[in-house]
Amino acid sequence: MKYLLKSLFLLGLALLVSCGGKEDKKEKEEIQLGNYEKKVVVKPDANPPEADLIDMSNKGIGPVKNLELSDNIDQAMADKGKAVFDSKCMACHKPHKKFIGPAPAGVLDRRSPEWVMNMILNPNEMIMKDPIAKQLLIEHNGSPMANQGLTEEEARQILEYFRTLEK
């Protein structure tokens, strides 16, 4: 019985070794298992330069079509915006450093006010259709911005708070 078990073990080992061989490197691998198909696609590793992500003419996709900011910051509005930001956004955003999402400090040097508000109010559609939002999703490891169900007034308050953040 011992010899039979050893023989079967050696035969199985020989089969495993003989099945190996040179594998071709592929960009895409497809495996067919019955009715199921698994595809593994390699993502391109080249990111566009940072300058491509600065577009002050892009207003984004959402309810905010035009927004004029005054030269003076409305501190009462900014304080309300900070309170909303602290309660709804701090889990993913830190004011001055990248966390799960980007830091909002200096965002108005890279994005239009309308884009920022539309990203806050309409993140799902922005991620699907806006080229900058799509790129940000890639840069932040596929972590999409959550829709917090904020009102336009709350988004405007957060935007005013962003204006108070130093770069």
N, C-alpha and C positions, 0 to 999 in steps of 0.2 A: 504494500500500500504506500509506503514511503517513497519507493521508486516511481510509482505512478504519479504521485503528487509533484515530485521533483521534475519529472518529465513534462507534465502539463505546465508547470511554472516556466521551465526553460523554453518550451514551445511558444508560450504566450509572450515571453520576453523577446524571443527571436522575431515573432510577428510584429511586435511594436517597433523594434529596431529597423526591420526591413521596410516598414511603411514610411519611414522618414526619407527625406530627400531634399533637394534644393528647392527653395521657394522663390518665386519671382516677387520682387517688391512692387506693390501696387499703390496707386493714389486712392483707389476705391476698392473695397472688397464686398462681394455679394455672396451670401450663403443661402442656399435653398434647402429648407427643411419641410418637407411635406407641403402643406398649404401656406406655410409661413416663410417670409423672406426677410432677412436681416441685412441692412445696408449700413456700412460704416463709411462715412465721407470725411476726408481730411480737409480741415478748414485752411484757407490760405493764411499764412503767418505774417503777411505784410500789412501793416496798418498805415492808413494814409497819414501824411504829416499833419501836425496840429493846426497849421494855417488853414487847411481844408475845412476844419470844423468851425471856423469863425466866419459867420455870415449874418451880418446885422440886417440884411434885407429880408431874411427868412422870418416870417411871422408865425410859422407853425400851422397846425391844423386844429381848429376848435372855435369856440365862440368869440374869442377876442380878436377883432379885426384891426383895430387902431387904438393906440394908447399914447397919449402925450404925458410925459413926466415933467413936473415943474422943476426948477433949479433947486428949490428948497425941499428938504425932507420933512414930511409930516410926522413928527416924533410920536404923537399919540397913535397914529395908524401903524407906525413901525413897532411900537410897543405891543399892540394887539397882534401884529404879525409874528413877533417873536414868541408870544404865548402860543399861538397856533402852531408855529414851527416846532417849538419845544414839545408840544403834546402829540403832534401827528407825524413829524418828519425826522426827529432825532434818532429814531431807531436805525435809520439808514444813512443819514447825512449829518456830518459834523461841519460847523460853520467854516472852519479854516483848513480842514484837511480831508483828503479822500478817505472814505470809509467804505461802505457797501456801494453807495452812490457818490457822485462828485461833490466837492465842497462848493457851496453857493457864493463864497466870497469872490468878488470880481466877475460874477457871471454876466453882468450887464455890459462888460467890456467884450464879451464873446457872443452874446445872444441879444436879440431885440426883446424889449419888455413884453411884447405880444407873444413871442415864442415861449418865454419863461412861464407866463400865465397859462398858455395853452398846454404846456407840458404838465403843469400842476393840475389843470382841470380835465385834461383829455389824454392821459398818458398811454392808454391802450391803442388808440388810433394813431397817435404820434409815433409810437414804436413801430407800427405796421407801415406807415406811409411817409414819414419825414426822414430824409437821409441823415441828418445830424443825429436824431434820436436813435436811428438804427445803429449808427457807428458807436454812439455812447453805450448802447446795450452790449455791443461786442467788447468794448474796452472795459466794461465793468462786469465781465465774466457772465454775461447772460442774465444778470439780475435786473428784471424789469421794474420800473417805478410802479408802485402800487397806487391805484386810484383811491384816494382818501374820501371822495365824495364831498369835496369842499365847494363852497359857493364862490361866485366871482368876487364877492366882497372879501372873503377870507384869502383868496389867491392874491388879490390886490394888496392886502395887508402884509402878506408874506413877501411880496415883491418890494414893498416899501422897507421892510426889515432888511432885505438883501442889500438895499441901497446904503444901509448904515454900516455894513461889514467892510472893514478894510482888507485890502488884498494881502 
